[in-house]
Amino acid sequence: MKPKAFALVILFQLLLATTFAQKNAGLGTLLNKNAEFIFPQTAEKISHALNVKAVITENENDGAQNAEWITKSGLGVYTTIGDQKAINEIWFSVPDDKFLIVSGLPYNLILNKTTVQETLAKFNKYKVKKTKPNLYGTLEGGTKLEVKIGERYVTLFFDSKNVLNALYILRSFIDPAAG
């Protein structure tokens, strides 16, 4: 092989390896020994764990405060801030325009890697509701799983390839009629 061609092959392999490398969400101190998110939290504690400052906005309709963190790994972490600045719900996703594999999430799930089948096996001791919602974008044709774990309601969205795209940990299931 010619040296120029060899150098191009090596460069391509390095680019490929770094482009699709798995990133860690950095949630370590926010998860318990069972990899469950610890509630309640505060925006300050989450910012400290993620090493990213929260962007806090106010909902014009109901005055609720929302917080958003975009981590160095590219993971989006979102919450609503409740009474006394307590955070009791959280959701995680990766922007549609980025392909990132992000590990270190609650329940040891991996965005853009964990499949519907793996998730059903992981949560087989719970009653899991599986639906094919009418969604758009990367979730079009995908699957939604809902499961109650302890006091929390976990909703997982999978794309049309049955790969985890978003994870919600809430105090109730998402009401499809709520818009």
N, C-alpha and C positions, 0 to 999 in steps of 0.2 A: 504494500500500500504506500502511496506517495505521502511524504510528510505533511503536506498541506491538507490532504484528505483525512489523514489520521487526526490531525489537530482539530479539524471541523467535527469529526465524529465525537471526539472527547468533549469538545465544547458543547455540542448538542446534548450529550448525556448529562453533563453537569447542569445545564439549563433545565432539562427535563426533571432531574432529581430535585432541584431546588424549587421548581414551580409547583410540583405536586407533593412536596413534603408535608407530612402531617404536622400540624401546629397544635400546641396545648393552650386551652382556654385560660389557664392561670387562675382557676377558681379554688385551688387547694384549701385555703383557710375558711372558705365559705361552705365547704362540704363536710358532712360528718363521716364517721368511719364506714358507713354504708353507701357513701357517695350520694347522699341526699342533701339537697340545699338546706341550709340552716335558716329558719325564719324565727322571729322577724330580723331584718337587717336594716341598716341605714345606708343612705347614699355614700356617706363618708367611708364606711367600712368596705363597701363594694369598690369604691374608687381606690382605696388603699390596696386591696387584694389584687385588683386588675392593673394597678399602677397607671391609671388613666383617669383624668378628671371627667366627671359627669356633665353632660349638657342637660340642663333642667329647663323645661318649658311648661307653660300653663295652658290647659285646654280652654279655649274660648267659650265652649258650650257649657261646661259644668264647673270650671275653675279648678279642676283637679291638676295636680302637678305630676309631670311625667319626667323620668330620667332616662338618659340614653348614654351608653358607653360603646365606643368602637375600639376594640382592643388592638394591640400591635399585631395579633394574629389575623385580624380582619373580622373577628366575631362581633356581632351586634348583640348587646345585652340591654334589655328594656324593662322598665318597671313603671308602676304608678306609685307615687308617694302618698301614704295615707296619713291618718291622724298621728300627731306627735312625731312626724317624719319617719314613721315605720314603713318598711317595705315588706309586704306579705305575699306578693305575687311577682313572678319574673318570667321572662321569655328570652329565648336565644335563637338567633338565625344568622345566616351569612347572606350578604347582598346577592341578588340574582346575577349581577354582572361579574361576580368573582367565583372562581372554583377553588374553594379551600376545604381541606379536610381538617376538622377541629375536634381534638379529643379533650379529655379532662372535664367533661360535662357531667351534670347530675346523672345518677344511675349508670355511670360508665358508658354513656352513649357517645357516639362519634358522628358529628354532622358530616354529611356527604359521604358516609361510609356504612353506618349501621343500616341494615335492611329491615323491612317489615317482618320477615320471618324470624330474624334474630331478636327483634323486639318482642314479638309474640312469645318466643321461647323464654326470654328474660323475665317477662311478666306473667308467666303461665299460672302462677299461684293466685293471681288477681283476675277479676272479671274484666276482660278487655272488650270494648265495643269497637268494631271495625266498620268503617263506612267509606264510600267513594263519593266525597262531596263534589259539588260543582264549583271548582276553583279555577283561577286563571294563572297566567304566567308559567313559571317553572313548576307549579303545583297542579297544573291542568292534567287531568287523567290520573292524579295521584290518589293516595290513600290517607285516611285520618284514623288514628287510634286514640281512644280515650280510656283512661284507667284511673281508678281512685286508689291512691297509695297513702295510707294513714289519713290525715286530715286534708290532704291536698289532692287536687284533680290535675292529672297530667294529660295534656293533649299533644300528640305528635303528628306532624305533617310530613308526608313522604311524597317525592316527585313521581312522575310516571314510570321511572325505572325502579320504584320501590326503595329509594334511598332517602334516609332522614334529612329533611330540609329545615325543620324548625321544631323547637321544643318549648312548650308552655307549662308552667307550674302555677296553678291558680287556686283560688278558694272555691270555685265552682266551675262547672264545664262551660265552655264557650257557647253562648246561645246564638244559633245561626239566624234567628229572627231579629237579633239586636242590631244587625247591619255591620 
